C-alpha cells in the first residue's frame, strides 16, 4: 500500500495568528506545486476564554481540536499558538497523535543547541514571562532563561494585545524592537510578537516551528 501524502493541518486559532502562519508557510515554500496544507475550523473563542492556564477547561477543548485534526487526514499538526503548547504538553493522548504535533519549544531548543547558545531572554505573553512553563522546558535542555524587566513585560504585553486585535503595525514593531534591544539572545514565544518580527531581528519560535513542519514534507 502506498503511503499517504504528508499534509500539514492548521487549526484556525485566531485570525491574526492563522494568517501569519499561512503567509509564512507560503513565503517559505519553494516548490512549484502548492504546499499541501489544510485549515481546520476551531471554536477559538471558547479556547481563548480559558487561556493561559485553566487546564481542566482547556483539556476537553483541545482534545476535540486534536480529534478534528485527526479526522481531517492531516499527518502533521501545526498549532499556531505558543501558549497552547504548554497545555498540550500536559495532556495525555495517543503517542501516535503526539508525534504529529510540531512543538515550537523543541524547535526552539534545537535551534539554540545548533547555535551553541546556553542562555536566552524569553519574550512572550505576560503569563509566559511571569511563569515557568516554557522556561522550564528550555532549562531541562540546559538552556538558562532570563526574562525582561517588569516594566518591559507590561509594555510587551500591551503591544501583544494590540497586535492580537489589529494585526501588524510598524509603530508597534519599532516599539517592540526598542524594548528588546537591550537583551541578549532574545527568543520570541508569542505569535503576535513574531508578527512584528518580519526582518527576523529576533529568533522566534513560531517561524522555527513552521520550518520544522515544512521539513516533514
N, C-alpha and C positions, 0 to 999 in steps of 0.2 A: 504493500500500500504506500502511495506517495505521501510524503509529509505535507501537512497543511502549510500554506504560505504564512510567514510571520507578519502579523498585523499589530500595530500599536493602538490600544484602546485608551481614550482620554475621557474621564468623567467630567462633565461640564460643571465645574465648581466656581461659579462667578464669572461674569463676562470679561473683566479685565485680565484675570489670570488665564482663562481659557484662550482668549485671543492671543495673549503673549506667547503661550506655549505653541499654538498652531502657527503663528507667524515665525517663531524661532525655528521650529521644525522645517518649515518651507524654505527658510533662508539657509539652513544647513544642508538641505537635501540637494545633492548634485546629480542624481541620475535622471535620465530623460523621462522615464515613467513616473507617474505621480507617486508620492510617498504613500504606502499602504497604511492608512490610519482611519480611525472612525471615532466619532464622539458619542458618548452615551449620556442620555438625559438623566440628571440627578436633581433631587429637591434640595438645592444648596441652602435655601433659606432655613430649612429645618436643621440642617447640619450646622450652619453658622450660628444658630441660637445657642449651641452647646459648646462652641469653641471658646477657649482653647483646651480646657481640661476636664469637662464634665463627662468622664469616660463611660459611666453607666448609661448615660443617654446616647452618647456617640456610638457605642459599640453596635447596637442593633441597626442603626442607620448606615454605618459603614459596612456592616455585614450585607445589607441589601445592595449597597453600591457594588460590592465585590461580586455578588450573585449576578447583578445586571451585566457586569463586565465579562463574567464567565459565559453568560448566555449570548453575549454579542459575538462570541467566537474569537475575540482578540487574544493574542498569545503573549503580548507584553502590555502591562498596565502602567500607564504614566499619569500619576495623580498630581494635578497642578496646585498643590497646596502643601508647603513645607511643614506647617504646624500639624496637619493631619497625620503625617508620617510618624510623629511621636505617639499618636494614638494607635495607629496601625501596628507599630512595633509591640504594643502591649497586648494586642488581641491574639486569640487562639483561633486558627483556622487551618485548613489543609495545607500541608507543606507544598503541594503542587501549585496552589494559589499563591503562596508567599513567594515562590521562586519567580512568578511572573511580575511581581511588583518591583519597579525600578526605584531604589531608595536614593533620595538626594543626600542622605547622611553618608552612606557608604561611598557614593560618588565623590563627595567632598573629602572624605578621609583618603581615598585612593589618590586624589589629586595632590593633597598635601604631602603624602608619602613620596609621590613621584618627584615632587619639587624639593624634598628634603626639609620641609617646614615642620617645626615641632611646637610652635606657639602661634595662635591666631587671635584676632579680635572678632567676636561673633556679633553681627548686627542683624536684627530681625524685628519681630513684633515685641511689644513691651514684655509680654509673657516669656518669650524666648530669652530676652536679655535680663530677666529677673528670676528665672528658674534654672534648673539644672538638666532638663530633659535632653536637649540636643547637646549641651556642653558635656554631659556625662558620656554620651556616645563617643565624642571625639577623645575624651580623656581616657576611656578604656582602650583606645588605639594609640595611646602615648602622644597625644597632641594636647598641650595645655591650652586652656581657653580663658581669655580675658573679655570683659565687656566694656562698652563705653561708659562714661560718667553718667550719673543720674540725670543731669540736665540734658545731656545729649540723648539719652534714652527717651526722655519726654519729647524732644524735638523730632527724633526719628519716628516715633510712634504717631505723632501728628502728621508728619509727611506721609507715612504709610496709609493712614486712614483717608487722607485726601486723594491719594492715588487710587485706593480701592473704590472711591465714589466717582472720580473724574477721569482717571487714566493718566497717561504721560503728560508731564508739564515741564518745560525747560527750566522754569524758575525753581521748581521743586528739585529737579535734577541737580542744579547748581548748589542748592542749599544742602542736599544730602552730601555732595562731594566736599563742601566746606566742613561739614560736621565730622566727616570720617577721615579728612586729610591728615589729622594728627595721630592716627593709629596705624600700627603695623600689621601687615598680613590680614587685612580685612576680608572676612568671608560673609557674604550676604545670605541670610537664612529666611528670606521672606520674598515671595514672588513680586509684591508691589515694589520693593526696593530694587529687585532685578529689572523691573520695567524701566527704572530710572538709570540703568547702567548700560546703555546701548553701546558705548565705546569700550565696554568691559574694563573699566578703570579698576574695578574690584572683582575678585573671584566671587562667583555666585553659584549657589548650589542648584538653582533651577536650571541654568544652562548646562552645568555638569551632568545633571540628571537627564536632560534631553539628549545630550551627546551619548550618554551611556545607553539610552533606549535605542538610538539610531544605530549604534554599533551592533545591535542584535538583529538587524535586518539583513 
